[in-house]
Amino acid sequence: MPRRKSEPSETDQRLNPLLQHYSRPEQILGDNGLLKQLSPLAWSNTPSKAN
């Protein structure tokens, strides 16, 4: 029985457009890569914990 193609997850739907223009790992993981550019944004949008 052939496998049905599953719908892309919400994460895949968000990441695929970001990653479509990158072809080498260093473009994503390198010193000036996408991950380094997005990391500060992720931390700035994290709610702070109340002490």
Summary of the structure (lengths in Angstrom):
residues: 51
radius of gyration: 16.0
end to end distance: 55.1
largest distance: 55.1
contacts: 68
relative contact order: 0.09
helix: 51%
strand: 0%
